[in-house]
Structure formats: structure tokens, C-alpha cells
Amino acid sequence: MKDVKEFLKLRNKRTSIHLQRSKKALLTVLLVSMTSGMVFTGCAGNDVANLSLTHQEEAKVVALLGDLHEDVSKKVEYNLSQLVHKAELMMAKREAQDNYEVTDEEYKLWEDITSLLDKETIRQFGRDNYEEESVDSDLDYGKETMANLKKILNEKDWKQLNEIRDTYFLATESGEQDSYTETEFGIKKIVQKYQGLDVDAITLNLLDDKNQQNFGMFTITPKFDVKYQSGKENGLKVLSTVEQEKLKMVWKQTTDILPKELFANFKYFKVGGDGELGTYAYVIPVDSEGKLWCMTVDPADISEDGLFPYTVVHEMAHYLTLNEKQVEYFKDNIFAYPSDRFADWQCVAREDSYIQAYYKMFWKDIINDWATNPENSYFYYRHQSQFVTGYAATECAEDMAESFSAYVFLDKAPTPETQKKLDFFDGYPELKELKYDILKKVAQNKVYVNPEIEPVYDESVEPAA
């Protein structure tokens, strides 16, 4: 079993949009209904009564156990089956009435299911004693942007802008969900009054995670080159020509791997981040519909270890699977809708999308367990054979992006279960063609790719000087 410390260190390696989400709201969004099927009798042994389950319910029990299934006791499996059966009956009854709001009783059942699974995971694999390192809560690079804007905005507008931003982060950091769209609208309403300011760029920079320091911003031209955007337009520091050219190299390193045509719907390319081994890169929509995007790359994480190619392919996979043609973005915080679709806090998958098919094939039966506690490392433990990396276990969208990176660069998946995920992409000719386009570009530019997507390093060995 992989070391939990290694897993948790990798949790924030790559990221797309991330908003704070309450557990119950997540479960309301993600609970999946089960239709009735053929009934069979399952027996947990001489000490328990028979339990009638649908074939789908039994499949769900097996999926929830994951790697625990081979060694789980009959009693634990029976207790799990009882809970799942009860939860599925309640859900089916509710959804038959077009009611998609999860009840408190259902939520409690799924908490009990996760608790039972965690106890069995601990029994089989051991207890997680890892303590995550504390983060400097006073860190806020967005204040640098606010300080620059103070020289441009009048005092009243600056104070109002600062209040909007503070309110947004206070809500998200306290575990409440503040509307990104509403906050975005408030910021743009103020900034658009000033000529010479790029409203979209400033909005992105002000709402970046506080630990993300933006060094410079570029606009992407119709010919897929990048043009430096002065800090006077986006609230960032004004860079010298030498500094601009240095940051522009990050674009070259990125497009040495990714075909430039993939950036047709990208408006910005940013260089910045939180330093080595934090967030390597991320993508985010510029607009509320997911039509225009921005990619940010942290130069501190571009090294000779051959992992950067996985990172940028992972991020482009987010765009390919979460753009406006693939998903529909919410204009408001909507928690209840038909539950047969992949969804997260910001969007719901379109019926014929890549991520909808991926979700139904690999996540539908385990999503409720994940949603009760998305930060639960035991979830990864009991499904290790199903994920190409520890980070893939953090959510369905990250799993799909990690698996696509592995699909592009790995000769063979680490397990039969993950091979099925890689094979999934072969079902789409356009994605298969893109794989070979990327590999061709990597070969032409002599980019080194590590043969392992998640290499295990011996921390006891000192690196060479």
C-alpha cells in the first residue's frame, strides 16, 4: 500500500476550479438513484437473516468495498448491504416523485456507510496517523493586486471592491458557499467603469486562491502566440522586458508538449503559483458559461524529472471535459436536479459528454461514499487499484484528467482496473488522435517524459549536489 504521507503530499499537485463545498450539499448534488432489477437472496452466514438485494445494489456493495472485498468478513458485508439497501430504497422512492433533495435520514445513512467502510479499511490496511502541515493562514497574494488597484480606483470603489473580495473568501474559508458568479458580477461592475483595465483579468487575479502569486499575464493571439499584458491592465506588477521574456519561456515549454491549436478558446496564459510541490498548474473558465478559459503554470514546478508533461496534459484534459459543450455551468447555487448525471458545485454534465460516460462507468457506485467526506484518505486506501495516482482519488474530474495523462504517456496502466480507464479514451477517435499528436510533438521537441506518472522517491537518499 502506498504511504499515506505520499498520497496527501500529492493531493494538491494539480487542480482545476475549486470552491468550498459543504458535505451535505455535495451529497445532495451527487447522490445517484438505483432502479429496481432482478432480485436475489444474499446470505451473510448462519448468524444473520437473508437479505433481498437487486443485482445493482449488490454491484454497488462490491464497488464500495473496492480492494477490501476479498478479505471482508461476511458480517461486515451484510451490515453494509443492509445500509445500502435501505438508502437506495429511500432514494428510489424520493426520486420517483421527482424530488432530488437528499433528506437528513439519507445523509446519515451514507455517513454510517462511510464509517463502516473506514473501520474495515483500518482493520485491513492500518490507521492513518499522518498530520498535514499547517498552512500560513495570513498569506494573501491578492492583496498585492488590491494595492496596485488602489493607485487607479477611487477610494469608494476600492473599498467596495475590497469588501466584496473579503466577503467571498470569508464565506469559502468558513465552509460556506458564497456565489462565485455573484462575486464576479460585483467585481466587474466596479472595474468596468475604468478605461484601460481588463475586467476579466482583474476578476481572475482577485479571486485566485490566496496562496497563488501571479508573476505575469499574457493574452493568447489568434496565431497562438502570447502577448504580454501590462500590469497596468490587470493589477499585477509591471514587468521589465527581460522579465517578460523569461516568463514567456513557460509558454514555450507548455506548447512544446501541447499542440497550440488546443488553446483556441483560451483567452489568457498566466505564470505564477505557490512554489515548488504545491499546485503545479490549473485551468479556469474566464466567463460563467465555460466558453473562454485561462491556464496558469507555476514555473517552480517545471523541472527535469519529466513530470511536467503529465501536468499540462492533465490541465488540458480538464478543459476538454469541462468546457461549455461538455457541461452546463450553473448561474446560481443549484443543489437539486436529476441525479443521473455527473455534477460538481459549478456544473452538470451534458448527456453525451466524455465525463458523463466516465462517471457512469467508474464513479457512479462509489460517489456517495466519496461525497460524505471528500478529504477522507481511507477512500483512496480501499480503491487504490482503481486510481493511477493518489490525486486521482480526490474527485471524478481529477481522476479523469489523471487517467487521460496516463493514457497519453504510459505504455501500460499499473493495474487491470486502471487499464480499463485508459482504454475508455480509445472509444473516442478524436481523443486517440490527440494522444498521438501530443506524443509526436513531445518527440519533435525532445521533451523528457518520466516513465512513471507517480514515481516513488526514497526520501532517505540525499539528492546529488
Beta strands, then each sheet from edge to edge (+ up, - down):
strand 1: 39-42
strand 2: 51-54
strand 3: 213-220
strand 4: 226-229
strand 5: 266-273
strand 6: 281-285
strand 7: 293-297
strand 8: 327-329
strand 9: 347-349
sheet 1: 1+ 2-
sheet 2: 4+ 3- 5+ 7+ 6-
sheet 3: 8+ 9-
end
